[in-house]
Amino acid sequence: MKPEPAGGSMLLLLLLPLLLATVQTRTGAVPVTRPHSVSLDTREYHMAMFKSLSPQELQAFKTAKDALEERLLLKDTRCSSRLFPRTWDLRQLQVWERPVALQAELALTLKVLGNVTDPALEDVLEQPLRTLSHIHSQLQPCVPVVPTAGPRPCSRRLSHWLERLNQATEKESPGCLQASVTFNLFRLLTRDLRCVARPDLCA
């Protein structure tokens, strides 16, 4: 038997992809592709848009904060403890822990402000709540699963902060919760959010 010419093998190799594509088209088969993973740069890009809010957004938050503070003064709300102490600083956490802390901070703020039932505050809270919800949704892909063991467990400080925020709704009165998130609002927006959006500037 004579060996097949080398040119025939080369021609078969060149035609093979075309033959496979024809079979897939006629049978309706869909070629399998590997899922594309979201790169860290893409996630950082989504958060980078929040390194500074627009003047209109900041003014909406200031209006809401002033209205909330006035409401708290009228109710003479007094609290013995501070949910967000002066030592609350995301720079004290590992870089990967900061989005975790910010997510918990945002979630509690959204829950507390979303539960405000005063009709006079509905309009002033509408835009801030929409902005906070958008930030929270964009932050989600950046938040890793918090490990409890292994080579990179979360720090004791982060564990303490998360426990504090998770138990806040059970241990604090609604008035004190509103006071805490109101007084913490601009630190969240101008320090904590910026720390996650621009980790290179948060050292």
BATOR-635728 format. One record per residue (C-alpha): y, x, z; residue in three letters. Coordinates in Angstrom, 1 decimal. Each point is the difference from the previous one (the first is absolute). Layout:
<atoms>
<atom <Y, X, Z>, 'ALA'>
...
</atoms>
This chain:
<atoms>
<atom <0.0, 0.0, 0.0>, 'MET'>
<atom <3.4, 1.4, -1.0>, 'LYS'>
<atom <2.6, 0.2, 2.7>, 'PRO'>
<atom <2.9, -2.5, -0.3>, 'GLU'>
<atom <3.1, 1.6, -1.4>, 'PRO'>
<atom <2.7, 0.9, 2.6>, 'ALA'>
<atom <2.5, -2.1, -1.9>, 'GLY'>
<atom <-2.1, -3.1, 0.5>, 'GLY'>
<atom <0.1, 0.4, 3.8>, 'SER'>
<atom <3.7, 0.6, 0.0>, 'MET'>
<atom <0.6, -3.1, -2.1>, 'LEU'>
<atom <-2.2, -2.1, 2.4>, 'LEU'>
<atom <2.0, 1.2, 3.0>, 'LEU'>
<atom <3.3, -0.9, -1.7>, 'LEU'>
<atom <-1.2, -3.5, -0.9>, 'LEU'>
<atom <-1.6, -0.7, 3.5>, 'LEU'>
<atom <3.3, -1.2, 1.7>, 'PRO'>
<atom <0.7, -2.3, -3.0>, 'LEU'>
<atom <-3.5, -1.5, 0.1>, 'LEU'>
<atom <0.3, -0.6, 3.8>, 'LEU'>
<atom <3.4, -1.7, -0.4>, 'ALA'>
<atom <-1.4, -2.2, -2.7>, 'THR'>
<atom <-2.9, -1.1, 2.2>, 'VAL'>
<atom <2.3, -0.7, 2.9>, 'GLN'>
<atom <2.3, -2.1, -2.2>, 'THR'>
<atom <-2.9, -2.1, -1.4>, 'ARG'>
<atom <-1.7, -0.5, 3.4>, 'THR'>
<atom <3.2, -0.6, 1.9>, 'GLY'>
<atom <-0.9, 2.9, 2.4>, 'ALA'>
<atom <2.9, 1.4, 2.0>, 'VAL'>
<atom <0.1, 3.8, 0.4>, 'PRO'>
<atom <-0.1, 1.1, 3.7>, 'VAL'>
<atom <3.0, 1.9, 1.2>, 'THR'>
<atom <0.6, 1.7, 3.3>, 'ARG'>
<atom <2.5, -1.6, 2.2>, 'PRO'>
<atom <3.3, 1.9, 0.2>, 'HIS'>
<atom <1.0, 1.0, 3.5>, 'SER'>
<atom <3.6, -0.4, 1.1>, 'VAL'>
<atom <1.5, 3.4, 0.5>, 'SER'>
<atom <1.9, 1.0, 3.1>, 'LEU'>
<atom <3.0, 0.7, -2.2>, 'ASP'>
<atom <0.0, -3.6, -1.2>, 'THR'>
<atom <-0.2, -1.4, 3.5>, 'ARG'>
<atom <2.8, 2.2, 1.2>, 'GLU'>
<atom <2.0, -1.1, -3.0>, 'TYR'>
<atom <-0.3, -3.7, 1.0>, 'HIS'>
<atom <1.3, 0.9, 3.5>, 'MET'>
<atom <2.7, 2.3, -1.3>, 'ALA'>
<atom <2.0, -3.1, -1.2>, 'MET'>
<atom <0.6, -0.8, 3.6>, 'PHE'>
<atom <1.6, 3.3, 1.0>, 'LYS'>
<atom <3.3, -1.8, 0.1>, 'SER'>
<atom <0.6, -3.8, -0.2>, 'LEU'>
<atom <2.8, -1.4, -2.0>, 'SER'>
<atom <3.3, -0.9, 1.7>, 'PRO'>
<atom <-0.7, -3.7, -0.6>, 'GLN'>
<atom <-3.4, 0.3, 1.7>, 'GLU'>
<atom <1.5, 1.9, 3.0>, 'LEU'>
<atom <2.8, -2.6, 0.3>, 'GLN'>
<atom <-2.6, -2.8, 0.0>, 'ALA'>
<atom <-1.8, 1.8, 2.9>, 'PHE'>
<atom <3.2, 0.6, 1.9>, 'LYS'>
<atom <1.0, -3.7, -0.3>, 'THR'>
<atom <-3.5, -1.0, 1.2>, 'ALA'>
<atom <0.1, 2.5, 2.9>, 'LYS'>
<atom <3.5, -1.2, 1.1>, 'ASP'>
<atom <-1.2, -3.7, 0.0>, 'ALA'>
<atom <-3.1, 0.8, 1.9>, 'LEU'>
<atom <1.8, 2.0, 2.6>, 'GLU'>
<atom <2.5, -2.8, 0.5>, 'GLU'>
<atom <-2.9, -2.4, 0.4>, 'ARG'>
<atom <-1.6, 2.3, 2.6>, 'LEU'>
<atom <3.3, 0.2, 2.0>, 'LEU'>
<atom <0.4, -3.7, 0.1>, 'LEU'>
<atom <-3.5, -0.3, 1.4>, 'LYS'>
<atom <0.6, 2.8, 2.4>, 'ASP'>
<atom <-3.2, 1.7, -0.9>, 'THR'>
<atom <-0.9, 2.7, 2.5>, 'ARG'>
<atom <-3.0, 2.4, -0.4>, 'CYS'>
<atom <-1.3, 2.6, 2.4>, 'SER'>
<atom <-1.7, 2.2, -2.6>, 'SER'>
<atom <0.7, 1.4, -3.5>, 'ARG'>
<atom <-2.6, -0.6, -2.6>, 'LEU'>
<atom <1.5, 2.8, -2.1>, 'PHE'>
<atom <1.1, 2.7, 2.4>, 'PRO'>
<atom <2.5, 2.7, -0.9>, 'ARG'>
<atom <-2.9, 2.4, -0.4>, 'THR'>
<atom <-1.4, -2.0, -2.9>, 'TRP'>
<atom <0.4, 2.5, -2.8>, 'ASP'>
<atom <-2.4, 0.2, -3.0>, 'LEU'>
<atom <0.7, 3.7, -0.3>, 'ARG'>
<atom <-2.2, 0.5, 3.0>, 'GLN'>
<atom <-3.0, -1.3, -1.9>, 'LEU'>
<atom <-2.2, 1.7, -2.6>, 'GLN'>
<atom <1.2, -0.7, -3.6>, 'VAL'>
<atom <-3.0, -2.2, -0.8>, 'TRP'>
<atom <0.6, -2.0, 3.3>, 'GLU'>
<atom <3.5, -1.0, -0.8>, 'ARG'>
<atom <-0.8, -2.8, -2.5>, 'PRO'>
<atom <-2.4, -1.4, 2.5>, 'VAL'>
<atom <2.7, -0.2, 2.7>, 'ALA'>
<atom <2.5, -1.4, -2.5>, 'LEU'>
<atom <-2.4, -2.7, -1.1>, 'GLN'>
<atom <-0.5, -1.2, 3.5>, 'ALA'>
<atom <3.7, 0.1, 0.7>, 'GLU'>
<atom <0.7, -2.1, -3.2>, 'LEU'>
<atom <-2.8, -2.4, 0.7>, 'ALA'>
<atom <1.3, -0.8, 3.5>, 'LEU'>
<atom <3.6, -0.3, -1.2>, 'THR'>
<atom <-1.1, -2.4, -2.8>, 'LEU'>
<atom <-2.0, -2.1, 2.5>, 'LYS'>
<atom <2.7, -0.3, 2.6>, 'VAL'>
<atom <2.9, -0.6, -2.4>, 'LEU'>
<atom <-2.2, -2.4, -2.0>, 'GLY'>
<atom <-0.6, -2.1, 3.1>, 'ASN'>
<atom <3.7, -0.5, 0.7>, 'VAL'>
<atom <0.5, -3.8, 0.0>, 'THR'>
<atom <3.8, -0.3, 0.4>, 'ASP'>
<atom <1.2, -1.8, -3.2>, 'PRO'>
<atom <3.3, 1.9, 0.2>, 'ALA'>
<atom <-1.8, 3.3, -0.6>, 'LEU'>
<atom <-2.2, -1.1, -3.0>, 'GLU'>
<atom <2.5, 0.9, -2.6>, 'ASP'>
<atom <1.0, 3.4, 1.4>, 'VAL'>
<atom <-3.6, 1.0, 0.5>, 'LEU'>
<atom <-1.2, -1.0, -3.4>, 'GLU'>
<atom <1.0, 3.1, -1.9>, 'GLN'>
<atom <-1.0, 2.5, 2.8>, 'PRO'>
<atom <-3.4, -1.6, 0.3>, 'LEU'>
<atom <-0.5, 0.2, -3.8>, 'ARG'>
<atom <1.0, 3.7, 0.0>, 'THR'>
<atom <-2.3, 0.8, 3.0>, 'LEU'>
<atom <-2.9, -1.8, -1.7>, 'SER'>
<atom <0.5, 2.0, -3.2>, 'HIS'>
<atom <0.1, 3.3, 1.9>, 'ILE'>
<atom <-3.1, -1.0, 1.9>, 'HIS'>
<atom <-1.9, -0.8, -3.2>, 'SER'>
<atom <1.0, 3.3, -1.6>, 'GLN'>
<atom <-1.0, 1.9, 3.1>, 'LEU'>
<atom <-3.6, -1.4, 0.0>, 'GLN'>
<atom <-1.6, 2.4, -2.5>, 'PRO'>
<atom <1.5, 3.0, 2.0>, 'CYS'>
<atom <-1.6, -0.9, 3.3>, 'VAL'>
<atom <-3.3, 1.8, 0.6>, 'PRO'>
<atom <-2.8, -1.4, 2.2>, 'VAL'>
<atom <0.6, 1.3, 3.5>, 'VAL'>
<atom <-2.9, 2.2, 1.0>, 'PRO'>
<atom <-1.3, -0.2, 3.6>, 'THR'>
<atom <-2.0, 3.2, -0.3>, 'ALA'>
<atom <-0.7, 2.9, -2.4>, 'GLY'>
<atom <1.9, 2.9, -1.2>, 'PRO'>
<atom <3.3, -1.9, -0.1>, 'ARG'>
<atom <0.2, -2.6, 2.8>, 'PRO'>
<atom <3.3, -1.7, 0.7>, 'CYS'>
<atom <2.2, 1.5, 2.7>, 'SER'>
<atom <0.2, -1.4, 3.5>, 'ARG'>
<atom <3.7, -0.9, -0.7>, 'ARG'>
<atom <-0.8, -2.1, -3.0>, 'LEU'>
<atom <-2.9, -1.8, 1.8>, 'SER'>
<atom <2.4, -0.8, 2.9>, 'HIS'>
<atom <2.7, -1.3, -2.4>, 'TRP'>
<atom <-2.4, -2.2, -1.9>, 'LEU'>
<atom <-1.5, -1.4, 3.2>, 'GLU'>
<atom <3.5, -0.7, 1.3>, 'ARG'>
<atom <1.0, -1.9, -3.2>, 'LEU'>
<atom <-3.3, -1.9, -0.2>, 'ASN'>
<atom <0.3, -1.3, 3.5>, 'GLN'>
<atom <3.7, -0.8, -0.2>, 'ALA'>
<atom <-0.4, -3.7, -0.9>, 'THR'>
<atom <-2.2, -0.5, 3.0>, 'GLU'>
<atom <2.0, 2.0, 2.6>, 'LYS'>
<atom <3.6, -0.7, -1.1>, 'GLU'>
<atom <1.9, -3.3, 0.0>, 'SER'>
<atom <1.3, -1.3, -3.4>, 'PRO'>
<atom <3.5, 0.8, 1.0>, 'GLY'>
<atom <-0.8, 3.6, 0.9>, 'CYS'>
<atom <-2.0, 0.4, -3.2>, 'LEU'>
<atom <3.1, -1.2, -2.0>, 'GLN'>
<atom <2.2, 2.4, 2.0>, 'ALA'>
<atom <-2.3, 2.9, -0.6>, 'SER'>
<atom <-0.3, -0.4, -3.8>, 'VAL'>
<atom <3.7, -0.8, -0.3>, 'THR'>
<atom <1.2, 3.1, 1.7>, 'PHE'>
<atom <-2.6, 2.1, -1.8>, 'ASN'>
<atom <0.8, -1.4, -3.5>, 'LEU'>
<atom <2.3, 2.7, -1.2>, 'PHE'>
<atom <-2.1, 2.8, 1.4>, 'ARG'>
<atom <-2.9, -1.4, -2.0>, 'LEU'>
<atom <2.1, -0.2, -3.2>, 'LEU'>
<atom <2.0, 3.2, 0.2>, 'THR'>
<atom <-2.4, 2.4, 1.8>, 'ARG'>
<atom <-3.6, -1.1, 0.0>, 'ASP'>
<atom <0.0, -1.4, -3.5>, 'LEU'>
<atom <1.8, 3.0, -1.4>, 'ARG'>
<atom <-2.4, 2.3, 1.9>, 'CYS'>
<atom <-3.0, -1.5, -1.9>, 'VAL'>
<atom <1.9, -0.4, -3.3>, 'ALA'>
<atom <1.2, 3.7, 0.1>, 'ARG'>
<atom <-2.6, 2.0, 2.0>, 'PRO'>
<atom <1.5, 3.2, -1.3>, 'ASP'>
<atom <3.3, -0.8, 1.9>, 'LEU'>
<atom <-1.8, -1.2, 3.2>, 'CYS'>
<atom <-0.8, 3.2, 1.9>, 'ALA'>
</atoms>
